[in-house]
Amino acid sequence: AGGTAAMAAAFEGRWTVDKARSDSIEPMLKGMNVSWKIRKIVTMLKIVQQIEVQAGDALVVKNISMHGQDTTTHVINGGQRSIKTNRGDVVLDTCTFDAKREFPLEIVAVLPSDKGSTVDRRKLLAGGDSFLQHLIYRFPAGSDKDEILMKRVFVRVSDEDMLPFEEEHHQSDSA
């Protein structure tokens, strides 16, 4: 499994959505019954996603914004696991990496309380400084609504771009 983790490590780093090349998250949030107020806040927030691959094939995804951060640890090719969210909900999480797929990294989340599921597929773009995400929201079983597909492009974030997020936690990196 170490080879898989090494390949997944190509996704390591800090990333942010290139809004000019990405779909709006609004239709997906609306489909998930997220309130208008929360949708507006989420669409305005600048979020940096920090991805690390740690020992034992753990894919650690940290979403950082001016309002704080949340971290989710996925286990690559480790089967379905229960993950508790910051709000205390339990999500059934399956993370797979397969270099033969068009989108090698895939994270499937079955949402709590019969709220449907999401499929997050990612592939690096040429040069490795950006990746394409296809995020699919599937309505709960029994719904006659079509799934919602959102395409987003993430680009690497430089250390300078991170300064507003790190004012409280000064760190000195010697590269």
Secondary structure, DSSP 8 states (H G I E B T S, - for coil): -HHHHHHHGGG-EEEEE-GGGS--SHHHHHHTT--HHHHHHHHH---EEEEEEETTTEEEEEEEETTEEEEEEEEBT---EEEE-TTS-EEEEEEEE-TTSSS-EEEEEE-STT--EEEEEEEE-TTSSEEEEEEEEE--TT-----EEEEEEEEE--HHHHHHHHSSS------
